[in-house]
Amino acid sequence: MAKIILGKRPESFRRKVTFPMLEGGDGVILCDFKYRTKKEFGELIDGIAKDAGVAPEADKPLLIAELMDKTVEKNADYLMDVLKGWDVDAELTRDNAAQLANELPGAAVAIMETYRAAVVEGRLGN
């Protein structure tokens, strides 16, 4: 059994993230996540929530396409904040994170939930 040593934090941790593919079956991405304490994760989420406080202009209707675009962009920002690497056949860049969130939204959501569960609850898998 491993001895617990407080204050000796890892730089990162890995998880296999499984998510449903649109055409059926499961997709799997091995993610190398940045380590954060529970408090640091709260600070990350507070920052995201603060940045998201943008209301639509009163004289301009909110278009669904614009809302989806903003969601993809925010998902890409989040993925870049939590990932150190992944085993996708494309380099981990913001553009590729946005493409993943746009083309495979279930993958982005699964990565975000896996990270949250690991950091906040200490869970190993999804």
C-alpha positions in Angstrom: 0.0 0.0 0.0 1.4 3.4 -1.0 2.2 5.8 1.8 0.3 9.1 1.7 2.6 12.2 1.6 0.8 15.5 1.8 2.2 18.4 -0.2 3.8 16.2 -2.9 1.5 16.9 -5.8 1.8 15.4 -9.2 2.2 17.7 -12.3 -0.4 15.7 -14.2 -2.5 12.6 -14.3 -4.0 10.4 -17.0 -7.5 9.1 -17.6 -9.1 7.2 -20.5 -12.2 9.2 -21.4 -15.0 7.2 -23.1 -17.9 8.8 -24.9 -20.6 7.7 -27.3 -19.9 8.3 -31.0 -22.6 9.8 -33.1 -22.5 6.9 -35.5 -22.6 4.3 -32.7 -20.1 2.7 -30.5 -17.7 4.3 -28.1 -14.8 6.7 -28.7 -11.9 6.7 -26.3 -9.3 9.5 -25.8 -6.4 9.1 -23.4 -6.1 12.5 -21.7 -3.1 13.8 -19.8 -4.7 16.3 -17.4 -3.1 19.1 -15.5 -3.2 18.5 -11.8 -5.2 21.0 -9.7 -6.3 20.9 -6.1 -10.0 21.1 -5.3 -9.5 24.8 -4.4 -7.6 25.5 -7.6 -10.4 23.8 -9.6 -12.9 26.2 -7.9 -10.8 29.1 -8.9 -10.7 27.9 -12.5 -14.5 27.5 -12.6 -14.9 31.0 -11.0 -12.8 32.5 -13.8 -14.8 30.7 -16.5 -18.1 31.8 -14.9 -16.9 35.4 -14.7 -15.9 35.4 -18.4 -19.2 33.9 -19.4 -21.2 36.8 -18.0 -21.9 38.4 -21.4 -25.5 39.3 -22.1 -26.8 39.7 -25.7 -27.4 43.3 -26.8 -31.0 44.4 -26.2 -31.6 45.4 -29.8 -30.0 42.3 -31.3 -31.7 38.9 -31.2 -29.6 36.0 -29.9 -29.1 33.5 -32.8 -28.7 29.8 -32.0 -25.7 29.6 -34.4 -24.0 32.4 -32.4 -24.8 30.6 -29.1 -23.4 27.3 -30.4 -20.3 29.1 -31.6 -19.7 30.7 -28.2 -20.2 27.3 -26.5 -17.7 25.7 -28.8 -15.2 28.5 -28.1 -15.7 28.2 -24.3 -15.4 24.4 -24.5 -12.1 24.9 -26.3 -10.8 27.3 -23.7 -11.7 24.9 -20.9 -10.0 21.9 -22.7 -6.9 24.0 -23.1 -7.0 24.9 -19.4 -7.2 21.3 -18.2 -5.3 19.2 -20.7 -1.5 18.8 -21.1 -1.9 16.3 -23.9 -4.2 13.8 -25.6 -3.9 10.8 -28.0 -6.1 12.4 -30.7 -4.5 12.2 -34.2 -4.1 16.0 -34.1 -1.8 18.1 -31.9 -3.4 19.6 -28.8 -4.0 23.2 -29.9 -6.9 25.6 -29.3 -8.1 25.2 -32.9 -8.1 21.4 -32.6 -9.8 21.6 -29.2 -12.5 23.8 -30.8 -12.8 21.3 -33.7 -13.3 18.4 -31.3 -15.9 20.4 -29.3 -17.7 21.2 -32.6 -17.5 17.9 -34.3 -17.8 15.6 -31.3 -19.5 17.6 -28.5 -20.0 14.4 -26.5 -16.2 14.0 -26.3 -15.6 17.5 -25.0 -18.4 17.1 -22.4 -16.9 13.7 -21.3 -13.4 15.2 -21.0 -14.8 18.1 -18.9 -16.8 15.8 -16.6 -14.0 13.3 -16.2 -11.6 16.1 -15.1 -14.2 17.6 -12.7 -14.9 14.2 -11.1 -11.2 13.4 -10.8 -10.3 16.7 -9.2 -13.3 17.3 -7.1 -14.4 13.8 -6.1 -11.1 11.9 -6.6 -12.9 9.3 -8.9 -10.8 7.2 -11.2 -13.1 6.6 -14.1 -16.3 8.0 -15.7 
